């Protein structure tokens, strides 16, 4: 204990400076050697705390406390007395922090073994979680009692009473307000004292300078000191005034009557439910920390302690945890990680008990309301577990559990979260796909060398059949999508997730959906005109997938196509494009010739509509460029409007880069369509341009088709060979069209040369230059307007003239300008 008084130890200089604490540490070490010294636990722990408080005065060389490991060795010799001492003081941070640190030491295994014992584990739950578990039991008893004998005489508690029961205070109580005002007074008193000292110092300085004032410099110094004295006196008066105002506010707060505040441990013992207090929250927090340490040091702890697992799952499902997370801004920061600690424990529990799929659904509760904490690790765990950690049988049981959850009367939010975080990843992993729109290239890469696509596909379908069978699909359609023969009535969030799930079933398990195809299309059709844009777009995507799989009346096909073609808004653009990429390639198969021509007419009508904005025009043209083979036979009806749309897409200064890439893709497509049969057979890349056809992004490529669909049906593709001189003559580019293309490319290249132009891109510049070179090499007599170059030439001449030592005359400038214009014309 003498080392707790540095003022007595340091002056003796018996040890090297900074190493005095090591002597006290060695003395503590001696207690671990005593045979029977359990009665020293309390005195030794308290002495260690005092030594740590005085430790900074010795200016030790080590950062960590030198007393804790010797104390840990002593406590490990007497774990029963040590645990009993600390368990009684877990609500006191100075003891709990020391205990948590010692338990986490690698050499503290005897302490951890004693805490993990059956008797100590039960005592630990009663101490740390008595209040929250008691509230849970009371709520369950009240619910069962009200269900059997309902009573209307008892008034329901108010919102503030419910929050206070779970340790949430909606406003600062009287004691907290008084403490805050008292601290404010102390701060302003210190500020006033500092200002008083500053005034006294400046007065003394002024008197000294006044006594030694000689000459002009001394006079200036006196003036500066007098000014400093005035400013310091002003600051002193202000600090005194603020101090008096704080004292008045404190007196007013003291005079207020006492209000109800957060319940404490001194609440009425006769009450049936003891509410959560700050001390109860502290005990719960220490319980979480202690279990986390035990789990980290013992892999079998969760498997061996079902009582702890059961209690923690109760706490996770409790109303109190939900409310404290919902009102986390009102909770002390120290206790804001309650949900984080419980979620981490449940994840480890799910790993320890892989057959208990209910834990995965319990984890979904964390996504029921937004929070400031990052719980993405829960989502990542669910996705990886569902996709890679479960066996086929476990996946099948998990899917059955999901369908039962969707068919039940639970919350819509929980059902939607179940589909999003469990159902979709489970089906994708079962289908062997990581994305809902897997491309043909990705499918080919999944087929190992030496194994045919058919055998790979057969094994995959067998696996899917085990996970997903006809009974599950039947229940999903009849009990989930429909209630009593009518489409389910629910919120847009759940509708969207149901559409996602059914779309995936149509894409990968259409054989199982076939018996219910009428009900499936009824559900999606009822949501095609939904007010929610996301739900409407997913309904369109679902119907597109349905049309690609099953025969559909041409009238309905055209209705879906036109609705998608008019959906050009930025919100949901990717879903609309994906739906068109699925629908348009199958239109030649699904539509008879007369309806197919009607589809072409509708496309041209929408493209020529007055008032079309640039985004709407780009949306229609993107559909044409992305599905070249579908529109090839009618190319003569589109080609001129494609050329006329180039300037509107690519030349406005604020045009997005996506529109400019689309314009380049249109130029390449027009050149492809307009080539003569003998120079470049239509349907292939343009060999004379120099490279293969490139577009802005993968969105402009021809829509991929599913290999499995190709084997099940034969899709009539539109041949792109020009078979007659008549059709070839219709597509030959005339001089006006070629001139428009060339002038557009020139203007676009000049526009891209300006670094201030929005949407600039090196790839865009290279593509423009390549096409420009091809056009001028193929057509020698193109007339390019010199007006486009005048501004560029003028800027270049001005820069050249500014760099010269002498300035050229106006005649020279005009002569150079006329010469440049003549070269451009030539």
NUSEGU-616774 format. One record per residue (C-alpha): residue in three letters; x negated, y, z. Coordinates in steps of 0.2 Angstrom, whole numbers, padded with zeros to 4 digits, always signed. Each point is the difference from the previous one (the first is absolute). Last residue first. Example, Ala and Ser with C-alpha at 12.3 -4.5 7.8 and 13.67 -1.06 7.14 Angstrom:
# residues 2
SER-0068-0005+0036;ALA+0006-0017+0003;
This chain:
# residues 826
UNK+0050+0101-0500;UNK+0013+0010+0011;UNK-0011-0002+0015;UNK-0016+0005-0009;UNK+0010+0016-0006;UNK+0005+0004+0017;UNK-0018-0001+0007;UNK-0006+0011-0014;UNK+0014+0013+0003;UNK-0005+0000+0019;UNK-0019+0002-0004;UNK+0004+0015-0012;UNK+0012+0008+0013;UNK-0014-0002+0013;UNK-0013+0007-0011;UNK+0011+0015-0005;UNK+0004+0003+0018;UNK-0018+0003+0004;UNK-0011-0013+0009;UNK-0006+0004+0018;UNK-0018-0002+0005;UNK-0008-0012+0013;UNK+0012-0014-0006;UNK+0009-0010+0014;UNK+0016+0011-0001;UNK+0001-0002-0019;UNK+0000-0019+0001;UNK+0014+0000+0013;UNK+0010+0012-0010;UNK-0003-0010-0016;UNK+0006-0016+0009;UNK+0016+0009+0007;UNK+0004+0006-0017;UNK-0003-0017-0008;UNK+0012-0008+0013;UNK+0013+0013-0002;UNK+0000-0001-0019;UNK+0000-0019-0001;UNK+0018-0003+0002;UNK+0004+0013-0013;UNK-0010-0009-0013;UNK+0015-0011-0004;UNK-0005-0017-0005;UNK+0004-0006-0017;UNK-0003-0018-0003;UNK-0008-0005-0017;UNK-0012-0014+0005;UNK+0012-0012+0008;UNK-0008-0016+0007;UNK-0016+0008+0007;UNK+0010+0015+0007;UNK+0012-0011+0009;UNK-0013-0012+0007;UNK-0011+0014+0007;UNK+0016+0007+0009;UNK+0004-0016+0007;UNK-0017-0002+0007;UNK+0000+0017+0007;UNK+0017-0001+0008;UNK-0005-0017+0008;UNK-0017+0008+0007;UNK+0009+0015+0007;UNK+0013-0011+0008;UNK-0013-0011+0008;UNK-0009+0016+0006;UNK+0016+0006+0008;UNK+0008+0017+0002;UNK+0017+0000+0008;UNK+0001+0019+0003;UNK-0011+0010-0011;UNK-0012+0011+0009;UNK-0015-0009-0007;UNK+0005+0005-0018;UNK-0006-0013-0012;UNK+0016-0009+0002;UNK+0010+0014-0009;UNK-0012-0001-0014;UNK+0002-0018-0002;UNK+0019+0001+0002;UNK+0001+0014-0014;UNK-0010-0011-0012;UNK+0010-0016+0004;UNK+0016+0010-0003;UNK-0007+0007-0016;UNK-0004-0017-0006;UNK+0017-0008+0005;UNK+0009+0014-0008;UNK-0010-0001-0016;UNK+0003-0019-0001;UNK+0019+0003+0002;UNK+0000+0014-0013;UNK-0010-0010-0012;UNK+0011-0015+0000;UNK-0003-0015+0011;UNK+0004-0016-0009;UNK+0014-0009+0009;UNK+0014+0000-0013;UNK-0013-0005-0013;UNK-0003-0016+0010;UNK+0018-0004+0001;UNK+0002+0001-0019;UNK-0016-0009-0004;UNK+0006-0015+0009;UNK-0006-0012+0014;UNK-0008+0012+0012;UNK-0006-0012+0014;UNK+0006+0004+0018;UNK+0011-0015+0003;UNK+0013+0003+0013;UNK-0001-0013+0014;UNK+0014-0012+0002;UNK-0002-0007+0018;UNK+0000-0018+0002;UNK+0006-0006+0016;UNK-0006-0011+0015;UNK-0018-0001-0005;UNK-0001+0019-0002;UNK+0008+0003+0016;UNK-0014-0010+0009;UNK-0013+0011-0008;UNK+0009+0016+0006;UNK-0001+0015-0011;UNK-0010+0015+0001;UNK+0006+0017-0006;UNK-0010+0007-0014;UNK-0013+0012+0006;UNK+0005+0018+0005;UNK+0002-0003+0018;UNK-0018-0007+0001;UNK-0006+0018-0001;UNK-0002+0014-0012;UNK-0002-0010-0016;UNK-0013-0009-0010;UNK+0002-0008-0017;UNK-0016-0010-0005;UNK-0015+0009-0006;UNK-0006+0009-0016;UNK+0015+0008-0008;UNK-0002-0012-0015;UNK+0005-0015+0010;UNK+0016+0006+0006;UNK+0006-0013+0012;UNK+0012-0013-0008;UNK+0019+0000-0003;UNK-0002+0008-0017;UNK-0013-0007-0011;UNK-0014+0013-0002;UNK-0007+0006-0017;UNK+0011-0011-0012;UNK+0016+0003+0009;UNK-0001+0019+0000;UNK-0001+0009+0016;UNK+0014+0010+0007;UNK+0005-0012+0015;UNK-0018+0000+0007;UNK-0002+0018-0003;UNK+0017+0003+0009;UNK-0006-0011+0014;UNK-0017+0009+0002;UNK+0009+0017+0000;UNK+0013-0007+0013;UNK-0014-0006+0011;UNK-0009+0017+0000;UNK+0017+0008+0004;UNK+0002-0012+0015;UNK-0017+0004+0006;UNK+0005+0018+0000;UNK+0016-0003+0009;UNK-0009-0009+0014;UNK-0013+0014+0001;UNK+0014+0012+0006;UNK+0005+0014-0012;UNK-0003+0017+0009;UNK-0009+0008-0015;UNK+0013-0006-0012;UNK-0008-0010-0014;UNK+0002-0019+0003;UNK+0019-0004+0001;UNK+0008+0014-0010;UNK-0013+0000-0013;UNK+0001-0019-0003;UNK+0019+0000-0001;UNK+0001+0004-0019;UNK-0011-0016-0004;UNK+0011-0011+0010;UNK+0016+0008-0008;UNK-0008-0005-0017;UNK-0004-0018+0005;UNK+0016-0005+0008;UNK+0012-0004-0014;UNK-0014-0008-0011;UNK-0005-0011+0015;UNK+0017-0009-0001;UNK-0008-0018-0003;UNK-0014+0004+0013;UNK+0012+0005+0015;UNK-0002-0016+0010;UNK-0018-0003-0006;UNK-0006+0017+0007;UNK+0007-0002+0018;UNK-0011+0011+0010;UNK+0000+0014-0013;UNK+0019+0000-0001;UNK+0003+0000+0018;UNK-0013+0014+0002;UNK+0009+0010-0013;UNK+0016-0001+0011;UNK-0009+0005+0016;UNK-0010+0014-0008;UNK+0016+0008-0007;UNK+0008-0001+0017;UNK-0016+0008+0008;UNK-0001+0013-0013;UNK+0018+0006+0002;UNK+0014-0005-0012;UNK+0011+0015-0002;UNK+0007-0007-0016;UNK+0001-0018-0003;UNK-0012-0007-0013;UNK-0008-0013+0010;UNK+0016-0006+0008;UNK+0008-0002-0017;UNK-0015-0009-0007;UNK+0001-0012+0015;UNK+0019-0002-0002;UNK-0002-0004-0019;UNK-0014-0013+0003;UNK+0012-0008+0013;UNK+0014+0000-0012;UNK-0012-0009-0013;UNK-0002-0013+0014;UNK+0019-0001+0002;UNK+0002-0004-0018;UNK-0014-0012-0001;UNK+0006-0010+0015;UNK-0008+0005+0017;UNK-0008-0011+0013;UNK-0015-0007-0011;UNK-0005+0017-0008;UNK+0003+0008+0017;UNK-0012-0011+0009;UNK-0016+0011-0002;UNK+0011+0015+0006;UNK+0006-0007+0017;UNK-0016-0004+0010;UNK-0011+0015-0005;UNK+0016+0011+0002;UNK+0002-0006+0018;UNK-0018+0003+0003;UNK+0001+0017-0007;UNK+0016+0004+0011;UNK-0009-0007+0016;UNK-0016+0011-0004;UNK+0011+0016-0002;UNK+0008-0002+0017;UNK+0000+0018+0003;UNK-0007+0009-0015;UNK+0017+0001-0009;UNK+0001-0008-0017;UNK+0015-0011+0003;UNK+0009+0003-0017;UNK-0009-0015-0008;UNK+0005-0011+0015;UNK+0018+0004-0001;UNK+0000-0003-0019;UNK-0008-0017+0002;UNK+0012-0005+0014;UNK+0015+0004-0010;UNK-0007-0008-0016;UNK-0002-0016+0010;UNK+0017+0001+0007;UNK+0008+0002-0018;UNK-0011-0014-0006;UNK+0008-0013+0012;UNK-0014-0008+0010;UNK-0010-0017-0003;UNK-0011-0003+0015;UNK-0018+0003+0003;UNK-0005+0016-0008;UNK+0017+0007+0004;UNK-0002-0005+0019;UNK-0017+0009+0000;UNK+0008+0016-0007;UNK+0014-0001+0012;UNK-0012-0001+0015;UNK-0010+0014-0007;UNK+0016+0011-0002;UNK+0005-0005+0018;UNK-0017+0005+0006;UNK+0002+0017-0009;UNK+0017+0003+0008;UNK-0006-0005+0018;UNK-0015+0012-0002;UNK+0012+0014-0006;UNK+0012-0001+0014;UNK+0017+0005-0007;UNK+0003-0017-0007;UNK+0006-0002-0018;UNK-0009-0016-0004;UNK+0005-0007+0018;UNK+0016-0010-0005;UNK-0010-0007-0015;UNK-0013-0008+0011;UNK+0013-0009+0011;UNK+0010-0005-0015;UNK-0016-0006-0009;UNK-0004-0012+0014;UNK+0018-0006+0002;UNK+0001-0005-0018;UNK-0017-0008+0000;UNK+0004-0011+0015;UNK-0003-0018-0008;UNK-0015+0008-0009;UNK-0009+0007+0016;UNK-0009-0016+0003;UNK-0006-0002-0018;UNK-0005+0019+0000;UNK-0013-0004+0013;UNK-0015+0012-0005;UNK+0008+0016-0007;UNK+0018-0002+0006;UNK-0006-0004+0018;UNK-0011+0015-0001;UNK+0014+0011-0005;UNK+0011-0007+0014;UNK-0013+0005+0013;UNK-0002+0017-0007;UNK+0018+0003-0001;UNK+0003-0006+0018;UNK-0014+0013+0005;UNK+0009+0014-0009;UNK+0017-0005+0007;UNK-0007+0000+0018;UNK-0007+0018-0002;UNK+0016+0006-0009;UNK+0011-0005+0015;UNK+0012-0015+0001;UNK+0016-0006-0008;UNK-0003-0017-0007;UNK+0007-0004-0017;UNK+0017-0008+0001;UNK+0005-0019+0001;UNK+0002+0000+0019;UNK-0017+0008+0002;UNK-0012+0000-0014;UNK-0019+0002-0003;UNK-0003-0008+0017;UNK+0012-0015+0002;UNK+0003-0006-0018;UNK-0016+0006-0008;UNK-0012-0003+0014;UNK+0009-0016+0005;UNK-0001-0008-0017;UNK-0019+0006-0002;UNK-0004-0009+0016;UNK+0009-0016-0005;UNK-0008+0000-0017;UNK-0017-0001+0006;UNK-0014+0012+0004;UNK-0016-0006+0009;UNK+0000-0018-0007;UNK+0006+0006-0017;UNK-0013+0013+0000;UNK-0014-0013+0002;UNK+0008-0011-0014;UNK+0001+0016-0011;UNK-0019+0003+0003;UNK-0005-0017-0004;UNK+0010+0000-0016;UNK-0008+0017-0005;UNK-0017-0006+0002;UNK+0004-0016-0010;UNK+0007+0011-0014;UNK-0014+0013+0000;UNK-0012-0014-0003;UNK-0014-0005+0011;UNK-0018-0001-0007;UNK-0004+0017+0006;UNK+0011+0006+0014;UNK+0016+0009-0003;UNK+0001+0016+0011;UNK-0009+0011-0013;UNK+0014-0004-0013;UNK+0013+0006+0012;UNK-0010+0016+0003;UNK-0001+0003-0019;UNK+0018-0003-0002;UNK+0004+0014+0012;UNK+0008-0001+0017;UNK+0015+0011+0003;UNK+0005-0004+0018;UNK-0018+0000+0006;UNK-0011-0012+0009;UNK+0006-0015-0009;UNK-0001-0019+0005;UNK+0019-0002+0000;UNK-0001-0005+0019;UNK-0012+0015+0004;UNK+0013+0011-0009;UNK+0014-0008+0009;UNK-0007+0002+0017;UNK-0006+0018-0003;UNK+0017+0005-0005;UNK+0009-0008+0014;UNK-0012+0005+0014;UNK-0003+0018+0000;UNK+0013+0007-0011;UNK+0013-0013+0002;UNK-0001+0000+0019;UNK-0001+0019+0001;UNK+0016+0001-0010;UNK+0009-0012+0012;UNK-0007+0009+0016;UNK+0006+0017-0007;UNK+0017-0008-0004;UNK+0002-0005+0018;UNK+0006-0017+0004;UNK+0017-0008-0005;UNK-0007-0016-0008;UNK-0002-0004-0019;UNK-0016+0010-0001;UNK-0007-0009+0016;UNK+0005-0017-0007;UNK-0009+0004-0016;UNK-0016+0005+0009;UNK+0001-0016+0011;UNK+0001-0011-0016;UNK-0015+0010-0007;UNK-0010-0003+0016;UNK+0005-0019+0000;UNK-0006-0002-0018;UNK-0016+0010+0003;UNK-0004-0011+0015;UNK+0003-0016-0011;UNK-0012+0007-0013;UNK-0013+0004+0013;UNK-0003+0017+0006;UNK-0016+0010+0001;UNK-0002+0007-0018;UNK+0015+0010-0006;UNK+0011+0001+0016;UNK-0015+0003+0011;UNK-0009+0012-0012;UNK+0016+0011-0002;UNK+0005-0001+0019;UNK-0018+0005+0005;UNK-0001+0014-0012;UNK+0017+0007+0006;UNK-0005-0001+0018;UNK-0017+0008-0004;UNK+0009+0015-0008;UNK+0006+0004+0017;UNK-0008+0017+0001;UNK+0007+0011+0014;UNK+0010+0016-0003;UNK+0016-0010-0001;UNK+0015-0003-0011;UNK+0014-0011+0005;UNK+0005-0018-0003;UNK-0018-0004-0006;UNK-0005-0007+0017;UNK+0015-0012+0001;UNK-0008-0010-0015;UNK-0011-0009+0012;UNK+0015-0009+0007;UNK+0002-0008-0017;UNK-0018-0007+0000;UNK+0003-0006+0018;UNK+0015-0010-0006;UNK-0011-0011-0011;UNK-0006-0010+0015;UNK-0010-0014-0010;UNK-0016+0011+0000;UNK-0001+0001+0019;UNK-0017+0006+0004;UNK-0001+0012-0015;UNK+0018+0006+0004;UNK-0006+0003+0018;UNK-0015+0010-0007;UNK+0012+0011-0010;UNK+0011+0001+0015;UNK-0014+0007+0011;UNK-0005+0013-0013;UNK+0018+0006-0001;UNK+0001+0001+0019;UNK-0015+0011+0001;UNK+0006+0011-0015;UNK+0017+0002+0008;UNK-0007+0006+0017;UNK-0012+0011-0008;UNK+0009+0016+0005;UNK-0004-0003+0019;UNK-0015+0011+0002;UNK+0007+0014-0011;UNK+0014+0003+0013;UNK+0017-0003-0008;UNK+0011+0014-0007;UNK-0007+0000-0018;UNK+0002-0019+0001;UNK+0019+0001-0001;UNK+0003-0014-0012;UNK-0014-0010+0007;UNK+0006+0002+0018;UNK+0018-0004-0006;UNK-0006-0016-0009;UNK-0010-0006+0015;UNK+0014+0003+0012;UNK+0013-0009-0011;UNK-0010-0016+0002;UNK-0005-0011-0015;UNK-0019+0002+0003;UNK+0002-0001+0019;UNK+0009-0016-0001;UNK-0013-0007-0012;UNK-0013+0006+0013;UNK+0009-0010+0014;UNK+0001-0016-0010;UNK-0018+0001-0005;UNK-0005+0003+0018;UNK+0010-0015+0006;UNK-0006-0011-0014;UNK-0018+0002+0006;UNK-0011-0014-0006;UNK+0003+0003-0019;UNK-0003+0018+0002;UNK-0016-0002+0010;UNK-0008-0013-0011;UNK-0011+0012-0009;UNK-0007+0006+0016;UNK-0011+0016+0000;UNK+0011+0011-0011;UNK+0016-0007+0007;UNK-0006+0005+0018;UNK-0005+0017-0005;UNK+0016+0004-0009;UNK+0010-0007+0015;UNK-0009+0012+0012;UNK+0003+0015-0012;UNK+0019-0004-0001;UNK+0001-0002+0019;UNK-0009+0016+0003;UNK+0013+0009-0012;UNK+0014-0008+0010;UNK-0007+0006+0016;UNK-0002+0017-0006;UNK+0018+0000-0007;UNK+0006-0005+0017;UNK-0009+0013+0008;UNK+0007+0013-0011;UNK+0017-0006+0004;UNK+0011-0013-0009;UNK+0017-0002+0009;UNK+0004-0011+0014;UNK+0016-0009-0004;UNK+0012-0007+0014;UNK-0003+0016+0010;UNK-0001-0003+0019;UNK-0018+0004+0000;UNK+0004+0018-0004;UNK-0015+0007-0009;UNK-0016+0003+0008;UNK-0010-0009-0014;UNK+0004+0015-0011;UNK+0015+0005-0011;UNK-0004+0014-0013;UNK+0009+0016+0006;UNK+0016+0005+0007;UNK+0000+0019+0004;UNK-0005+0009+0015;UNK+0007+0018+0002;UNK-0011+0014-0007;UNK-0009+0011+0012;UNK-0017-0009-0004;UNK+0002+0004-0018;UNK+0003+0019+0003;UNK-0015+0000+0011;UNK-0011-0008-0013;UNK+0007+0012-0013;UNK-0005+0015+0011;UNK-0017-0007+0003;UNK-0003-0002-0018;UNK+0005+0018-0003;UNK-0012+0006+0014;UNK-0014-0010-0009;UNK+0003+0008-0016;UNK-0001+0017+0007;UNK-0016-0004+0009;UNK-0007-0007-0017;UNK+0005+0016-0009;UNK-0008+0012+0014;UNK-0016-0010-0001;UNK-0001+0001-0019;UNK+0003+0019+0001;UNK-0014+0001+0013;UNK-0012-0010-0011;UNK+0004+0012-0015;UNK-0003+0015+0010;UNK-0016-0006+0007;UNK-0006-0005-0017;UNK+0003+0018-0006;UNK-0010+0007+0015;UNK-0014-0012-0004;UNK-0001+0005-0019;UNK+0000+0019+0006;UNK-0013-0003+0012;UNK-0011-0009-0013;UNK+0002+0015-0011;UNK-0006+0012+0013;UNK-0015-0011+0004;UNK-0005+0000-0018;UNK+0002+0020+0000;UNK-0013+0002+0014;UNK-0001-0005+0018;UNK+0013-0010+0010;UNK-0008-0011+0013;UNK+0013+0003+0014;UNK+0015+0000-0013;UNK-0007-0016-0007;UNK+0001-0009+0017;UNK+0017+0007+0004;UNK+0007-0006-0017;UNK-0007-0017+0003;UNK+0008-0001+0017;UNK+0016+0005-0007;UNK-0001-0013-0014;UNK-0003-0014+0012;UNK+0015+0005+0011;UNK+0011+0001-0015;UNK-0006-0017-0006;UNK+0003-0008+0017;UNK+0018+0007+0000;UNK+0003-0008-0017;UNK-0006-0016+0006;UNK+0011+0001+0015;UNK+0015+0004-0011;UNK-0003-0015-0011;UNK-0002-0011+0015;UNK+0017+0006+0007;UNK+0007-0002-0018;UNK-0005-0019+0000;UNK+0007-0003+0018;UNK+0016+0009-0004;UNK+0003-0011-0016;UNK-0004-0015+0010;UNK+0014+0005+0013;UNK+0012+0003-0015;UNK-0003-0017-0007;UNK+0001-0009+0017;UNK+0017+0009+0003;UNK+0007-0005-0017;UNK-0006-0018+0003;UNK+0009+0000+0017;UNK+0016+0007-0007;UNK+0002-0012-0014;UNK-0007+0002-0018;UNK+0014-0004-0013;UNK+0007-0016-0008;UNK-0008-0011+0013;UNK-0003-0018-0007;UNK-0004-0014+0013;UNK+0013-0013-0006;UNK+0014+0005+0013;UNK-0004+0018-0004;UNK+0005-0003-0018;UNK+0016-0008+0005;UNK+0004+0014+0012;UNK-0004+0013-0013;UNK+0012-0008-0012;UNK+0014-0001+0012;UNK+0005-0016+0009;UNK+0017-0008-0004;UNK+0015+0003+0012;UNK+0006-0016+0009;UNK+0019-0001-0001;UNK+0001-0008-0017;UNK-0005-0018+0006;UNK-0003-0015-0011;UNK-0001-0016+0009;UNK-0009-0013-0011;UNK-0009+0011-0012;UNK-0003+0013+0013;UNK-0008-0012+0011;UNK-0011-0007-0013;UNK-0006+0017-0005;UNK-0003+0006+0018;UNK-0010-0016+0004;UNK-0011+0003-0016;UNK-0003+0018+0005;UNK-0004-0005+0017;UNK-0013-0013-0006;UNK-0008+0013-0011;UNK-0001+0013+0014;UNK-0008-0012+0011;UNK-0013-0005-0014;UNK-0004+0018-0002;UNK-0002+0003+0019;UNK-0009-0016+0006;UNK-0013+0001-0015;UNK-0016+0003+0009;UNK+0002-0007+0017;UNK+0012-0014-0004;UNK-0010-0005-0016;UNK-0016-0001+0010;UNK+0007-0010+0014;UNK+0006-0013-0013;UNK-0017+0000-0008;UNK-0009-0002+0017;UNK+0010-0015+0004;UNK-0003-0008-0017;UNK-0018+0004-0001;UNK-0005+0012-0014;UNK-0005+0013+0013;UNK-0012-0012+0009;UNK-0008-0005-0017;UNK-0002+0018-0004;UNK-0010+0003+0016;UNK-0010-0015-0002;UNK-0004+0005-0018;UNK-0007+0017+0005;UNK-0017-0003-0008;UNK+0005+0007-0017;UNK+0007+0016+0008;UNK+0018+0004-0004;UNK+0006-0003+0017;UNK-0012+0013+0007;UNK+0006+0013-0012;UNK+0019-0003+0004;UNK-0004+0000+0019;UNK-0009+0017-0001;UNK+0013+0008-0010;UNK+0014-0007+0012;UNK-0009+0007+0015;UNK-0002+0018-0006;UNK+0017-0001-0009;UNK+0010-0004+0016;UNK+0015-0010-0006;UNK-0010-0016+0000;UNK-0004+0002+0019;UNK+0009-0015+0008;UNK-0007-0011-0015;UNK-0017+0006+0004;UNK-0002-0007+0017;UNK+0009-0016-0004;UNK-0011-0003-0015;UNK-0016+0003+0010;UNK+0006-0011+0015;UNK+0003-0015-0012;UNK-0015+0003-0011;UNK-0013-0001+0014;UNK-0017-0004-0008;UNK+0006+0008-0016;UNK+0002+0016+0010;UNK-0018+0000+0005;UNK-0006-0002-0018;UNK+0012+0014-0006;UNK-0007+0012+0013;UNK-0017-0003-0007;UNK+0007+0003-0017;UNK+0009+0016+0005;UNK-0014+0009+0010;UNK-0012+0005-0014;UNK+0014+0011-0008;UNK-0003+0002-0019;UNK-0010+0014-0008;UNK-0017-0005+0007;UNK-0014+0013+0004;UNK+0009+0007+0015;UNK+0002+0018+0004;UNK+0002-0003+0019;UNK+0014+0012+0001;UNK+0010-0009-0013;UNK+0001-0015+0011;UNK+0010+0008+0014;UNK+0017-0006-0006;UNK-0007-0017-0004;UNK-0007-0002+0018;UNK+0017+0004+0007;UNK+0008-0013-0011;UNK-0013-0013+0005;UNK+0003+0004+0019;UNK+0019-0003-0003;UNK-0004-0017-0008;UNK-0012-0005+0013;UNK+0012+0005+0015;UNK+0014-0010-0008;UNK-0009-0015-0005;UNK-0011-0002+0016;UNK+0011-0012+0008;UNK-0004-0013-0013;UNK-0018-0001+0007;UNK-0003-0019+0004;UNK-0015-0006-0009;UNK-0009+0016-0003;UNK-0009+0001-0016;UNK+0013+0010-0009;UNK-0002+0014+0013;UNK-0018+0002-0005;UNK+0004+0007-0017;UNK+0008+0014+0009;UNK-0017+0005+0007;UNK-0008-0002-0017;UNK+0013+0013-0007;UNK-0004+0012+0014;UNK-0018-0001-0005;UNK+0004+0002-0018;UNK+0009+0016+0004;UNK-0016+0008+0005;UNK-0008-0002-0017;UNK+0003+0017-0007;UNK-0015+0008+0008;UNK-0012-0013+0005;UNK+0002-0006+0018;UNK-0004+0006+0017;UNK+0002+0018-0005;UNK+0009+0004+0017;UNK+0009+0015-0008;UNK+0010-0012-0011;UNK+0008-0010+0014;UNK+0008+0013+0011;UNK+0008+0011-0013;UNK+0005-0016-0010;UNK+0012-0005+0014;UNK+0009-0016-0007;UNK-0017-0008+0001;UNK+0002+0000+0019;UNK+0015-0012-0002;
